[in-house]
Each structure stands twice: as C-alpha cells, then as structure tokens.
C-alpha cells in the first residue's frame, strides 16, 4: 500500500487526485491539506486547513507527496520531500522554478525522485525514460496558446479576468489559467524543464498546439522525435505519478486518431512577452527565476482583483526583474528574502501602473 499525502486537496489537481486514489486499491490517502477551503467529504486520517504543511507531513510520514499547492507557498513541502527521499509528485512548478538549485541539492542529498505531474513534464519524463542525456537534441514543450491565441497586442488592452479565465481546452484554477493566457505558464515550464531534465535553455523550445493533444515531445540526435499524445485530462499524469512505475488504468477512452487535427505554430513573443521574460530570468540564474515567479504571482492577483490591466502583468514582471540583482541563494533564508523583495517591488509597480 502506497501512502499518499495530498497538498492542495480542494483544487483541480487535488480533486482529481482523490478520484485516482479512491479508484486504485494500492493507494491510500494518509493526509490531505488545503489553504483555506474546508475538506468536507475528504476521507483521510489527517486533515488540515491552513497551517504548517511540513508539520503535517512529519506526522503523516507518507510514501509519496503530491504537492498541488498554488505558487511559492509549496516550496517548504517540496524541500521536505526531497531532503527525506520521499517521492515527490510535483504539480507545484513554482517551487522548483523559484528554488531550482536548492531543490536539486536536496534531491541529491535525499536520494528520492521527482515525478512530474504537469502534463508537459510528465510527457517529457515518459519520452526520456531510459535515454541517455547525450542522445537528446531538444525538448519541445507544447501549449494551447490560451484563450487569446491569435490576438494582437492592441486587442488585449481591455480584456477582462472573465475572458482570461475561459481556457479553450483545460479546466484549471484561476492563477494557472491566467498564466496560460499570458504564456507565463510556458515560461515557468521552460525553467522547470531545465531543472528537471538538466537540458540547457537554448535546447528547450515552446510550440503552440491548440487542441492540447500533443503534450510535449523530444527530438533526438538521430533526427527522430518522440511525442506523448492524449486527451487533455489531468487524471492521466496524476495517475502516472502516483502509481509509477506502474501505469494504472484510468476511465479515459482510447485516443481516436481519426478525429485528430494536429497543427503547430510558433508563440507570438511581441503579444505575449512573458515567455521571453521567463527565459531571460532562467538564463540569468541565481534568484532571478524566483523574482520572476514572485512578481508574476503579485501581478496576476492584482489583475484578478481588477487593480491591474492584462497588459500590465508583463510590465510589472519586467520592471521587477530589471530591479533585482538576482544573486544566488545560499539557503532557504536567502530565497525567502529574494521572494519578499521581488513581491515588494511588484506591489510598488502595481500601485503606479
């Protein structure tokens, strides 16, 4: 029996994870946590709303931690699992983006595994399994392009939060849905892929695939490419991460190849500058990715609250990145200070936008 601690149990990932656990006889939910939403109907011996996630994990002693917390708040649980060699099913990309170097060091000390839950990174993980790094040419992260694909910058000046939350293919929480609309989510995924797979940024690409059928692909040095295809349903990567190395059955129907349209296009960096800003932060290294993540969280929250226009999100993030020094974090304390400073600068940017 594999004991699962589920953090972020009331979000989209959390609800689907509970469905996976309940359907699998080899999985047991030993702990569940949410940020503020009551855990009514969640059957777990340890349940917690708010509070210290690390303390909950210490009590639960799980075999696998599914970290589906939104944003930087998930970092402590990520580091706890990695330090202790506990399998980490990672849906909280922001904690690895912000703390990539610290997380990899903790992973090396703990000797555990990161099992990516994001559909794109799960796809890459599966395409890369059993391959030597020197066989890989390029990683290609795919994305739907979000609700504003094909629009010009001028057409985005007055878009509302309601419009940004109308994702064409995925049903997700508000923060990640806005990130998809700005392409910040693809930028975060580029940084995460760099740390997960050890591939240089110049060999990580992004392609728009509007139907969200191709979840990502890997190009190899011999000219071949392997792609992961499937319907846009998070139960597949959640199940794979929780039951790995098994591939458990899910209720999804087989992929109907005769009904597919697979088209690809390049991202539009002029209209959606967040992708380039994320890549810039990744190349700078140090705490620059942490600053990108922090400023983006502040800007997205301000947009959802009506305090910042949609096009103000990349402006605030770009100004914040330009203002921070991005010095490397020696420890978690340094990282928390870098996060605090970036949030303060971003709030200042929101106030004058």
C-alpha positions as CSV (number, residue, x, y, z in Angstrom):
1,X,0.0,0.0,0.0
2,X,1.4,3.4,-1.0
3,X,0.6,6.2,1.4
4,X,-0.2,9.5,-0.3
5,X,-0.1,12.9,1.3
6,X,-2.2,15.4,-0.8
7,X,-1.4,19.1,-0.5
8,X,-3.8,21.3,-2.3
9,X,-6.6,18.8,-2.0
10,X,-9.5,21.1,-2.9
11,X,-8.1,22.5,-6.2
12,X,-8.5,21.0,-9.6
13,X,-5.5,18.7,-9.3
14,X,-6.4,17.7,-5.8
15,X,-9.9,16.7,-6.6
16,X,-8.8,14.6,-9.5
17,X,-6.1,13.0,-7.4
18,X,-8.7,11.9,-4.8
19,X,-10.6,10.3,-7.6
20,X,-7.4,8.4,-8.7
21,X,-6.6,7.3,-5.1
22,X,-10.1,6.1,-4.4
23,X,-10.1,4.0,-7.6
24,X,-6.8,2.3,-7.0
25,X,-6.5,-0.5,-4.4
26,X,-2.8,0.1,-3.9
27,X,-3.1,3.8,-2.9
28,X,-4.2,5.2,0.4
29,X,-4.7,8.8,1.3
30,X,-2.9,9.3,4.6
31,X,-3.1,13.1,4.8
32,X,-4.9,16.0,3.0
33,X,-4.4,19.7,3.2
34,X,-5.9,22.9,1.7
35,X,-5.1,26.5,2.0
36,X,-8.4,27.8,3.2
37,X,-11.2,25.6,1.8
38,X,-12.9,23.1,4.1
39,X,-12.0,19.5,3.5
40,X,-15.6,18.3,3.7
41,X,-16.0,14.9,2.2
42,X,-12.3,14.2,2.0
43,X,-11.6,10.8,3.7
44,X,-8.1,11.0,5.3
45,X,-6.9,10.2,8.8
46,X,-5.0,13.5,8.9
47,X,-6.7,16.7,7.5
48,X,-5.5,20.3,7.7
49,X,-6.9,23.6,6.5
50,X,-4.1,26.2,6.5
51,X,-1.2,25.9,8.9
52,X,2.2,24.3,8.5
53,X,2.4,21.7,5.8
54,X,5.8,20.4,6.9
55,X,4.3,19.7,10.3
56,X,1.5,17.7,8.7
57,X,4.0,15.8,6.6
58,X,6.1,14.9,9.6
59,X,3.0,13.4,11.3
60,X,1.8,11.6,8.2
61,X,5.1,10.1,7.1
62,X,3.9,9.4,3.5
63,X,5.5,7.3,0.8
64,X,4.7,10.0,-1.8
65,X,3.8,13.7,-1.5
66,X,1.5,15.1,-4.2
67,X,2.3,18.8,-4.0
68,X,-0.5,20.7,-5.7
69,X,-0.2,23.9,-3.7
70,X,-0.5,27.0,-5.8
71,X,2.6,29.2,-6.1
72,X,5.7,29.8,-3.9
73,X,3.8,28.6,-0.8
74,X,4.5,25.0,-1.9
75,X,8.3,25.3,-1.6
76,X,8.6,24.1,2.0
77,X,6.8,20.8,1.2
78,X,8.9,20.3,-1.9
79,X,12.1,20.6,0.0
80,X,10.8,18.4,2.9
81,X,10.1,15.6,0.5
82,X,13.4,15.9,-1.4
83,X,15.5,16.1,1.7
84,X,14.0,12.9,3.0
85,X,14.0,10.8,-0.1
86,X,10.2,10.7,-0.2
87,X,8.8,10.5,-3.8
88,X,7.6,13.9,-4.8
89,X,4.7,14.0,-7.3
90,X,5.1,17.6,-8.3
91,X,2.3,19.8,-9.6
92,X,3.6,22.9,-7.9
93,X,6.0,24.1,-10.6
94,X,6.6,27.4,-8.9
95,X,8.6,25.9,-6.0
96,X,11.0,24.2,-8.4
97,X,11.2,27.4,-10.5
98,X,12.0,29.6,-7.5
99,X,14.2,27.1,-5.7
100,X,15.7,25.1,-8.5
101,X,19.3,24.9,-7.2
102,X,18.3,24.3,-3.6
103,X,15.8,21.7,-4.7
104,X,18.4,19.8,-6.8
105,X,20.8,19.8,-3.9
106,X,18.1,18.5,-1.6
107,X,17.2,15.8,-4.1
108,X,20.9,14.7,-4.3
109,X,21.1,14.5,-0.5
110,X,17.8,12.7,-0.1
111,X,18.1,10.3,-3.0
112,X,14.4,10.3,-3.8
113,X,12.5,11.0,-7.1
114,X,10.6,13.9,-8.6
115,X,7.7,12.6,-10.6
116,X,6.3,15.5,-12.6
117,X,2.5,15.9,-12.7
118,X,2.3,18.8,-15.1
119,X,1.1,17.2,-18.4
120,X,4.0,18.6,-20.3
121,X,6.7,17.5,-17.9
122,X,5.1,14.1,-17.4
123,X,5.1,13.7,-21.2
124,X,8.8,14.6,-21.4
125,X,9.6,12.3,-18.4
126,X,8.0,9.4,-20.3
127,X,9.6,10.2,-23.6
128,X,13.0,10.5,-22.0
129,X,12.8,7.4,-19.8
130,X,15.7,5.0,-20.4
131,X,17.5,7.5,-22.7
132,X,21.0,8.8,-22.1
133,X,21.2,12.7,-21.9
134,X,23.7,12.8,-24.8
135,X,21.1,11.2,-27.1
136,X,18.7,14.3,-26.6
137,X,18.8,17.2,-29.1
138,X,15.8,19.3,-28.0
139,X,12.9,19.4,-25.6
140,X,9.7,20.8,-27.1
141,X,7.0,22.0,-24.6
142,X,3.6,22.4,-26.2
143,X,0.8,24.7,-25.1
144,X,-2.7,25.5,-26.3
145,X,-1.9,29.2,-26.7
146,X,-4.6,30.1,-24.2
147,X,-7.9,32.0,-24.8
148,X,-6.2,34.8,-26.6
149,X,-4.2,32.9,-29.2
150,X,-4.1,34.8,-32.5
151,X,-5.0,38.2,-31.0
152,X,-2.8,41.3,-31.4
153,X,-1.4,43.3,-28.5
154,X,-3.9,46.0,-29.2
155,X,-6.8,43.5,-28.9
156,X,-5.6,42.6,-25.4
157,X,-5.7,46.1,-23.9
158,X,-9.2,45.8,-22.4
159,X,-9.6,42.0,-21.8
160,X,-11.3,41.1,-18.5
161,X,-10.5,38.5,-15.9
162,X,-13.6,36.5,-17.0
163,X,-12.3,36.4,-20.6
164,X,-8.8,35.3,-19.4
165,X,-10.3,32.5,-17.3
166,X,-12.1,31.0,-20.3
167,X,-9.4,28.5,-21.3
168,X,-10.2,26.6,-24.5
169,X,-9.1,23.1,-23.6
170,X,-8.2,22.8,-19.8
171,X,-10.2,23.4,-16.6
172,X,-7.8,24.7,-14.1
173,X,-7.5,27.1,-11.1
174,X,-7.6,30.9,-11.8
175,X,-3.9,31.6,-11.3
176,X,-2.7,29.0,-13.7
177,X,-5.4,29.8,-16.2
178,X,-4.3,33.5,-16.3
179,X,-0.7,32.2,-16.6
180,X,-1.8,30.2,-19.6
181,X,-3.4,33.4,-21.1
182,X,-0.2,35.4,-20.8
183,X,2.1,32.4,-21.7
184,X,3.8,32.9,-18.3
185,X,2.9,29.2,-17.7
186,X,5.0,28.1,-20.6
187,X,7.8,30.3,-19.3
188,X,7.6,28.7,-15.9
189,X,7.6,25.3,-17.6
190,X,10.7,26.1,-19.5
191,X,12.6,26.9,-16.3
192,X,11.1,23.8,-14.6
193,X,12.2,21.6,-17.5
194,X,15.7,22.9,-17.3
195,X,16.0,21.8,-13.7
196,X,14.1,18.5,-14.0
197,X,16.0,17.2,-17.0
198,X,19.3,19.1,-17.0
199,X,18.9,20.5,-20.5
200,X,20.3,23.9,-21.4
201,X,17.7,26.7,-22.0
202,X,18.9,27.1,-25.7
203,X,17.7,23.4,-26.3
204,X,14.2,23.9,-24.8
205,X,11.6,25.2,-27.2
206,X,7.9,26.0,-27.0
207,X,5.3,25.2,-29.7
208,X,1.7,26.1,-29.7
209,X,-0.6,23.1,-30.3
210,X,-4.1,24.4,-30.0
211,X,-6.0,21.2,-29.4
212,X,-3.8,20.1,-26.4
213,X,-3.5,16.6,-27.8
214,X,0.4,16.6,-28.1
215,X,1.5,17.2,-24.5
216,X,5.2,17.6,-25.4
217,X,7.9,15.9,-27.5
218,X,11.6,15.2,-27.5
219,X,13.9,15.5,-30.5
220,X,16.8,13.1,-30.5
221,X,20.3,13.5,-32.1
222,X,19.5,11.0,-34.9
223,X,16.7,13.2,-36.2
224,X,13.8,11.2,-34.6
225,X,11.2,12.7,-32.3
226,X,9.1,11.0,-29.7
227,X,5.8,12.7,-28.7
228,X,3.3,12.0,-26.0
229,X,-0.3,12.2,-27.2
230,X,-3.6,12.0,-25.2
231,X,-6.8,13.9,-24.4
232,X,-6.4,17.0,-22.2
233,X,-7.3,15.3,-18.9
234,X,-5.1,15.7,-15.8
235,X,-6.1,12.3,-14.4
236,X,-3.5,10.7,-16.7
237,X,-0.4,12.4,-15.5
238,X,-1.7,12.3,-11.9
239,X,-2.2,8.6,-12.1
240,X,1.2,8.0,-13.7
241,X,3.0,10.0,-10.9
242,X,1.1,8.3,-8.1
243,X,1.4,4.7,-9.4
244,X,4.9,5.0,-11.0
245,X,6.5,2.7,-12.3
246,X,3.1,1.1,-12.8
247,X,0.8,2.5,-15.5
248,X,-2.6,2.1,-13.9
249,X,-5.9,2.1,-15.8
250,X,-7.9,5.3,-15.9
251,X,-11.5,5.8,-17.1
252,X,-10.4,7.8,-20.2
253,X,-11.4,6.4,-23.6
254,X,-8.7,5.4,-26.1
255,X,-7.4,8.2,-28.3
256,X,-9.4,8.4,-31.6
257,X,-6.8,9.0,-34.1
258,X,-9.3,9.5,-37.0
259,X,-10.8,12.6,-35.2
260,X,-7.5,14.4,-34.5
261,X,-6.2,17.6,-36.1
262,X,-2.6,18.2,-35.1
263,X,-1.4,21.7,-36.0
264,X,1.6,23.6,-34.6
265,X,2.6,27.2,-34.6
266,X,5.3,29.4,-33.0
267,X,4.5,31.5,-30.0
268,X,4.0,35.3,-30.6
269,X,6.7,37.0,-28.4
270,X,5.5,40.5,-29.3
271,X,2.0,40.0,-28.0
272,X,3.0,37.6,-25.2
273,X,6.3,38.8,-23.7
274,X,6.1,36.7,-20.5
275,X,7.7,33.7,-22.2
276,X,10.8,35.7,-23.2
277,X,10.9,37.3,-19.7
278,X,10.9,33.8,-18.1
279,X,13.7,32.6,-20.4
280,X,15.7,35.7,-19.5
281,X,15.2,35.0,-15.8
282,X,16.3,31.4,-16.3
283,X,19.4,32.4,-18.2
284,X,20.4,34.9,-15.6
285,X,20.1,32.2,-12.9
286,X,20.5,32.8,-9.2
287,X,17.3,34.2,-7.7
288,X,16.1,35.8,-11.0
289,X,13.6,32.9,-11.6
290,X,12.4,33.4,-8.0
291,X,11.8,37.1,-8.7
292,X,10.0,36.3,-12.0
293,X,7.7,33.9,-10.1
294,X,7.1,36.3,-7.2
295,X,6.3,39.3,-9.5
296,X,4.0,37.2,-11.6
297,X,2.1,36.0,-8.6
298,X,1.6,39.6,-7.4
299,X,0.7,40.8,-10.9
300,X,-1.8,38.0,-11.6
301,X,-3.5,38.6,-8.2
302,X,-3.8,42.3,-9.0
303,X,-5.3,41.5,-12.4
304,X,-7.9,39.1,-10.9
305,X,-8.8,41.8,-8.3
306,X,-9.2,44.5,-11.0
307,X,-6.2,46.5,-9.9
308,X,-4.0,45.9,-13.0
309,X,-4.9,45.6,-16.7
310,X,-3.9,42.4,-18.5
311,X,-1.1,44.0,-20.4
312,X,0.2,45.4,-17.0
313,X,1.2,41.9,-16.0
314,X,4.4,41.7,-18.2
315,X,5.1,45.3,-17.5
316,X,5.2,44.7,-13.7
317,X,7.2,41.5,-14.1
318,X,9.7,43.1,-16.5
319,X,10.3,46.1,-14.2
320,X,10.7,43.8,-11.2
321,X,13.3,41.6,-13.0
322,X,15.2,44.8,-14.1
323,X,15.3,46.0,-10.5
324,X,16.6,42.8,-8.7
325,X,20.2,41.7,-8.6
326,X,19.3,38.0,-8.9
327,X,22.2,36.9,-6.6
328,X,22.2,33.2,-5.9
329,X,20.5,31.9,-2.7
330,X,22.9,30.2,-0.3
331,X,20.0,28.8,1.7
332,X,16.2,29.0,2.1
333,X,16.5,32.2,4.1
334,X,18.2,33.9,1.2
335,X,15.5,32.6,-1.1
336,X,12.7,33.9,1.1
337,X,14.3,37.3,1.2
338,X,14.6,37.4,-2.6
339,X,11.0,36.4,-2.9
340,X,10.0,39.1,-0.4
341,X,12.0,41.8,-2.1
342,X,10.5,40.9,-5.6
343,X,6.9,40.9,-4.2
344,X,7.5,44.4,-2.6
345,X,8.9,45.7,-5.9
346,X,6.0,44.2,-7.9
347,X,3.4,45.7,-5.5
348,X,5.0,49.0,-6.0
349,X,4.8,48.5,-9.7
350,X,1.1,47.6,-9.5
351,X,0.4,50.7,-7.4
352,X,1.7,53.1,-10.1
353,X,0.5,51.2,-13.1
